[in-house]
Amino acid sequence: MNLTISGHHLEVTPALRSYVTSKLDRITKHFDSVVDIKVLLTVEKQKEKEGRQRAECNIHVKGNDLFAESAHQDLYAAVDELVDKLDRQVSKHKEKIQDHHHASTKRMIQ
């Protein structure tokens, strides 16, 4: 798995990097076929959106690409919301790719 964490108008500190990594471990526990994860953390500098912080994530899994974004006043809260959204998407994707058609058991003839 390839993990890329980058910041826009923000320096990604080691504490922030470890927080994001620990939260994303929850997704990799649910689904093993995660190929690539790209996280973008942004602080918006516009006056009408003062103090607004966003977290975006692209996940490339086997057979699909998943995207989620979240915005909040606190960057850590935005990361928490982002991981919740991604967790729902990954579990939904996992359900779709699982084979739900089980072979019927042969009836015993007496």
PyMOL commands that set and color helices and strands:
alter all, ss='L'
color gray80, all
select helices_A, chain A and resi 14-30+47-49+75-97
alter helices_A, ss='H'
color red, helices_A
select strands_A, chain A and resi 2-8+34-43+53-61+64-72
alter strands_A, ss='S'
color yellow, strands_A
deselect
rebuild
show_as cartoon
